[in-house]
Amino acid sequence: MKATAIRLALGLVVGGLLGYGWYRLVGCSTGACPLTATPLRGISYGAFMGLIWALAR
Protein backbone atom coordinates (compact mmCIF):
# COMPACT_ATOMS: atom_id res chain seq x y z
CA MET A 1 0.00 0.00 0.00
CA LYS A 2 2.79 2.42 0.91
CA ALA A 3 4.73 1.60 -2.26
CA THR A 4 1.68 2.36 -4.36
CA ALA A 5 1.22 5.77 -2.71
CA ILE A 6 4.89 6.59 -3.23
CA ARG A 7 4.71 5.53 -6.89
CA LEU A 8 1.62 7.68 -7.48
CA ALA A 9 3.13 10.70 -5.72
CA LEU A 10 6.35 10.28 -7.68
CA GLY A 11 4.40 10.07 -10.93
CA LEU A 12 2.55 13.28 -10.11
CA VAL A 13 5.67 15.18 -9.10
CA VAL A 14 7.87 14.01 -11.97
CA GLY A 15 5.06 14.56 -14.47
CA GLY A 16 4.44 18.04 -13.11
CA LEU A 17 8.13 18.91 -13.36
CA LEU A 18 8.28 17.62 -16.92
CA GLY A 19 5.14 19.59 -17.79
CA TYR A 20 6.69 22.75 -16.40
CA GLY A 21 9.91 22.02 -18.27
CA TRP A 22 7.92 21.62 -21.48
CA TYR A 23 6.23 24.96 -20.82
CA ARG A 24 9.58 26.69 -20.23
CA LEU A 25 11.53 25.08 -23.08
CA VAL A 26 8.89 24.71 -25.79
CA GLY A 27 6.04 26.86 -24.54
CA CYS A 28 3.83 29.05 -26.62
CA SER A 29 4.69 32.66 -27.30
CA THR A 30 1.22 33.61 -28.56
CA GLY A 31 -0.85 31.98 -25.81
CA ALA A 32 -2.92 30.10 -28.37
CA CYS A 33 -1.56 26.65 -27.50
CA PRO A 34 -4.08 24.96 -25.21
CA LEU A 35 -1.61 22.83 -23.22
CA THR A 36 1.35 25.16 -22.86
CA ALA A 37 -0.23 28.61 -22.80
CA THR A 38 0.24 28.94 -19.02
CA PRO A 39 2.55 27.17 -16.56
CA LEU A 40 -0.41 25.85 -14.58
CA ARG A 41 -1.78 24.05 -17.64
CA GLY A 42 1.62 22.57 -18.45
CA ILE A 43 2.10 21.35 -14.88
CA SER A 44 -1.46 19.97 -14.70
CA TYR A 45 -1.16 18.12 -17.98
CA GLY A 46 2.26 16.74 -17.04
CA ALA A 47 1.04 15.63 -13.61
CA PHE A 48 -1.97 13.92 -15.18
CA MET A 49 0.28 12.08 -17.64
CA GLY A 50 2.61 11.11 -14.80
CA LEU A 51 -0.34 9.77 -12.83
CA ILE A 52 -1.50 7.68 -15.78
CA TRP A 53 2.03 6.34 -16.20
CA ALA A 54 2.24 5.49 -12.48
CA LEU A 55 -1.13 3.71 -12.56
CA ALA A 56 -0.13 1.67 -15.61
CA ARG A 57 2.84 0.11 -13.82
C-alpha positions in Angstrom: 0.0 0.0 0.0 2.8 2.4 0.9 4.7 1.6 -2.3 1.7 2.4 -4.4 1.2 5.8 -2.7 4.9 6.6 -3.2 4.7 5.5 -6.9 1.6 7.7 -7.5 3.1 10.7 -5.7 6.4 10.3 -7.7 4.4 10.1 -10.9 2.6 13.3 -10.1 5.7 15.2 -9.1 7.9 14.0 -12.0 5.1 14.6 -14.5 4.4 18.0 -13.1 8.1 18.9 -13.4 8.3 17.6 -16.9 5.1 19.6 -17.8 6.7 22.8 -16.4 9.9 22.0 -18.3 7.9 21.6 -21.5 6.2 25.0 -20.8 9.6 26.7 -20.2 11.5 25.1 -23.1 8.9 24.7 -25.8 6.0 26.9 -24.5 3.8 29.1 -26.6 4.7 32.7 -27.3 1.2 33.6 -28.6 -0.8 32.0 -25.8 -2.9 30.1 -28.4 -1.6 26.6 -27.5 -4.1 25.0 -25.2 -1.6 22.8 -23.2 1.3 25.2 -22.9 -0.2 28.6 -22.8 0.2 28.9 -19.0 2.6 27.2 -16.6 -0.4 25.8 -14.6 -1.8 24.1 -17.6 1.6 22.6 -18.4 2.1 21.3 -14.9 -1.5 20.0 -14.7 -1.2 18.1 -18.0 2.3 16.7 -17.0 1.0 15.6 -13.6 -2.0 13.9 -15.2 0.3 12.1 -17.6 2.6 11.1 -14.8 -0.3 9.8 -12.8 -1.5 7.7 -15.8 2.0 6.3 -16.2 2.2 5.5 -12.5 -1.1 3.7 -12.6 -0.1 1.7 -15.6 2.8 0.1 -13.8 
